[in-house]
Amino acid sequence: MHSFILPPTKTVADLTRAARERILILDGAMGTQIQTLGLDEDDFRGHGGQCCSFHSDHPQKGNNDLLILTQPKAIEDIHYAFAMAGADIVETNTFSSTTIAQADYAMEQAVFDLNVEGARVARRALDRATAEDGRPRWVAGAVGPTNRTASISPDVNDPGYRAVTFDDLRRAYGQQIRGLIAGGADLILIETIFDTLNAKAAIFACFEAFAEHGARLPIMISGTITDASGRTLSGQTPTAFWHSVRHARPFSVGLNCALGADAMRPHLAELAGVADTRICAYPNAGLPNAFGKYDEEPEDTAAKVEVFAREGLVNLVGGCCGTTPEHIRAIAEHVASYAPRQIEETADA
């Protein structure tokens, strides 16, 4: 693919400079904030917001990505709140904006627009924040894992069966990433990786999209450890995960979701011990209660994330499920006095 002979975008140098100076802050959970809005089916379809030009007979409540098109001001305000809470990097609301994931809502035809507008909405929010305080901020195009796995059969009676192929994923991710680039995303964040083969398809799609774009955007890669075994769903340890994705020369590699900060720490330490790039961590606000809610208070989450910084494990931190702007503000305050983890940098990374 020869992706690395492409010139890097200016973002690479800007992010590298900022990450050398301090621990960078990511935003928190979009879903938590959307839930507080109390939206119903009509809201998701755009009544009282912007009418959606794409039609589906399927119910749309719960299709949070669709709100980019039908309630863009609400999504922009959430991005803005995270930016003002201290986030340097804010993720687009496009976690499920692939044809594979949107098939659940029969909204495959909306995918390109979701990603283009998702990046634009985030950019508007960050420009608002920067106009107030002068701080530069970056839009991360969020690329989720999809709801299918290329490495594991969903049928226990047919272990050789796969619900999706590498090329299916590559094409779906390619459409998403091209949309994010067209909308002005500064970097691509491949996140919540439970199957590294899915991630490899996303990386390959990045390389293809960058070649068409004529420049290389920074890539952040974030896996998820699913339980106390210390492995991804497809069976990899943090060390094996790193060696599987290091060819992408990511701006950062790290862990998010599934675990609270306490449980994440040993796995993060293992990753930091082998990776020769920046380490990123954005844990959940603890584990969900019996009702699926996250009870961990901002100060509690921040104190636990501070341990990562104090031990010299991280270059970027933020929050995943259950984290609010208040969590991000507390995390930013708790890590502000710590130096980022030291790495040996290459010329453009």
N, C-alpha and C positions, 0 to 999 in steps of 0.2 A: 504493500500500500504506500510505502514511502512517505508516511505522514510526517516524519520528523525532519524531512528536508523542506517542508513548508515553513514559511516564516511564521513565528508566533504572533498573536495579536498583542496590542499594547497592554492589554489586561494582564498578560503573563508577567511583564516587568513590574507593573503597578502592584499586583498582588504579592509578588515576591518581595518587593521592597517593604510593603506593609507587614508581611508575615515575619520579616527579619527583625522588625522593631518591637513587635508585641504579639500576644496571643489574639488571634482574630475571633470574632464572635459571629456565630450563625443565628438564624432566627429559631422560633419554636414551632409548635404544632398548629397547622392550619385547621385541621379537623376540629380540635377543641374550640377554637374561636368560632367556627361556622356553627357549631352546635348551640352556642350561646345566642345566636340570632333567631332561633326558633322558626326556621323557614318551613313552609309547607309545599305541597306539590305545585301549586300555582306559582309560588315564588321561584322554585327551581325552573319552571317553564318560562319565567320572565314576566309574569303579570306583576305590575307594580315596579318593574325594572326595565329591562330591554327585552323585547320579544325575540325569541330564538328563531332564526331563519331555517333551522334544521328540525324536521318533524320525526317523531317516533311515537308509536302506540304504547310503548313500554312506560311504566312509571319512572319518573326521573328523580324523585326525592331520594337523597343519598348520593346522587351523582355530583359530588362536590366540585369536580372540575368544570361542569357545565355552567356553574355560577360565574365563571370568567366571562361568558357571553351574555348571561341573563341578569346577573347582579354585579357588574364590574366595579361599581363604586364600593360595594360592601367588601369585595376582595381587596381592592386598592387600600381601603382604610385599615384592613388587618395587616397588610404588608407595611403600611406606614407606621402602625403602632409598634411593630417589631423593630423597625428601623430606628424609631425614636427611643426605644428601650435600650438601644446599644448595638443592634446587629449591624455588622459590616457587610455580611452576605445574606441576602434574602432569597429564598427559593420560590420559584413559580408554583402556582397551584395546579401543576400538571402531572402529579404522581401517577394518575391513571389515564393519561391522555395518549393512549395508543389504540390502534384498531382492535387489538386483542382484548384489552381491558374494557373498552367502550362497547364491545359487542354485548356485554351484559345488559346494556341499556338501548341497544340497537341505534347507537349514535356514532358508528364508525365514520360516517361521512363528515362529522364535525371535527375530526382529529386535527387536521392541519390548522384550522382556524383557532382551535383551543390553544395550541402551542404558540402560534403567532401572537394572539391576543394575550395569552398568559404572560409572555415576556413583556409585552407593552404595558400591561396593567401594573406589573411589578416595577417596571422602569419609571412609570409616572409616580408611583408611591415613593420611590427612592429619590427621585428628583425633587419632590416636595420636601422630603426630610433634609436633603442636602442644601436646599434653598434656605432652610431655617438655621442650620448650624455649620454649614460649609464642609462637613465631613464627606469624603468620597465613600460610595457604597456600590456593591456589585450584585447583579442579578444572576443567580444560579438557575439554569434550566433543569428542573427536577425530572429525572427519568426513573420511574419506579420499576419494580421487578416483573410486572404483569401478574396475572392470577394463574399462570401456567408455568410448569417447570420442564426444562429440556432434559434433565438428568434422571428424573424419577417418574415411574409409571403411576398414574392416578388409580389404576386398577390392580388390586392385590392379586387378582386371579390371572393377570397377564403382565408379568414384570417387564417384558420387553416392549410394551406399548408406550408410546409417547403422545401426549396431547398437543404438542407443538414441536416444530423442527427448528434447527438453528437458523435456516433461511427465513422461516416465518418470522422469527424474532428479529432478525437483522433487518428485514423489510419494514416491519412495524416500527422498530426503533429509528430506522433511517428517516421515515416520514416525520416522526416526532422531532428528531434532532434538527432536521432541516427547517421545520416550523419555528423551533426555538431560536435558531440562528437568524432566521428572517425577521423575527420579532425583536431582535437585539439583545439576546442573552449574552452575558459576558463570559460565562463558563458553563460547563455541563457537569451536573452532579448525578452520577449513577448510584442510586442509594437503596438501602434496605435489601441488599443482595442475600437471598437465601440459597440461590443456585448459581454457582460461578459460571456455568455454561451460558446461562441467560446474560450474565454480565459481559462475557466475552463477545456475545452477539451485539450487545450495546456498544462495546468498545470498537468492534469492527465497523459498526454503523457510523460511529463518530469519525473514524478515519476516512470513510467514504465521503461523509458530508463535509469534512474539513477540506478534502481534496477539491470538491466542487466549489467550496467557498473561497479557496485560495489562501487560507490562513488557518493556523492551528489554535483552537481555544484551549484554555486550561481544562483538564478533566479532574474531578474529584470522585473518588470511589469509596463507597461505604457499605460494608457487609453487616449482616446481623447474626449474632449468636443466639440460637433459638432456645437453649435450655442450659442446665448445669453441666452438660457434657462438654461444653466449650467448643462446640462445632456448629457450622452452618447446617441448614436442613439437608443439604446434599453431602454432608459428612466431612467437610474440611475443617481443620484447625486454623487458627489465625495465621500461623506460619505458612501452611499450605495455601491458604487463600492469597496471601501476599505474593508468593512465588507464581501463582496462576495469573496474576494481573499486572505484575511489575513491568511487563513488556510495554504496557501503555504509557509508561513514564508519567504517572499521574502527579498532579500538583500536590495531592494529598491522598492518603488512604486511611481508613478508620472504621469505626463501628457506630451503629445507631440502632434504635428501637429494641424491642423484645425485653430488654433488661433495664433495671434501674442502675444508677451510677455505681452503687456498691458491688453489685454482681458483675458489672462490666469491667471493673478495674483490672483483675488478673488477665483477662483476655486482651485488654488494651495494652497492658505491660508486655505481654508476649509479642504483640504486633510491633510495638515500639522497639523491641529488642532486635528485630530483623529487618524492618523496612528502612530504606535509605531515602525516604521522602518524608514530607510533613505528616503528622498524625492528627486526625480529626476525631472527636468524640461528641456525639449528641444523644445521650441516654433519655429514656422515658422519665417522667416524674414518678419514679418508683414503679411498683407493679399495680395493675388495676384491682379494685375491690370486687366484691361479689356482683356488683351492678355494672361493672365495666368502666367505672370512673377512677380517676387518678387523684389520690388524696394528698400526695406529698406537697408540702408548702414550698414556696419559692426559696426561702432561706435554707431549708433542709436540702433541697436539690443542689443549690449553689455551694453549700458547704462540702457536699460530696464531690462535686465537680472540681472544687478548689484542690482537693487531694491530687487529682490528675496533674494540675499545674504545679503544685508544690513538689511533686516527685519528678518533675521534668519530663512528663510523658507526652505532652500535647503541644500542638501549634494552633489548633482551631477547636473551639468548643461551642456547643449550643444545646438545644433541647429537642426531643422528639415527642412522642405521644403524651398528652396531658400538660405540656409546658405552655405557659401563657407569656405575654409581654412582661409580666411581673417576674416570672422565672428568669427570663433572659436578662432583665435589668439586674437582678440579683447575681446571676452568674457573671455578668460583665464586671460588676463591682468586686466580686470575690477573686477574680483572676487578674485584675488590672495590675497588681504589683509584682506579678511573676514574669520572668523571662520565658520566651517560647523555647521549646525543645530545640537543641542545636542539631543541624544536619549539614552535610557537605553538599553544597549546591553546585549544580551545573550552570552553564552560562545563561540558559534561557528558562530554567525551571525554578 
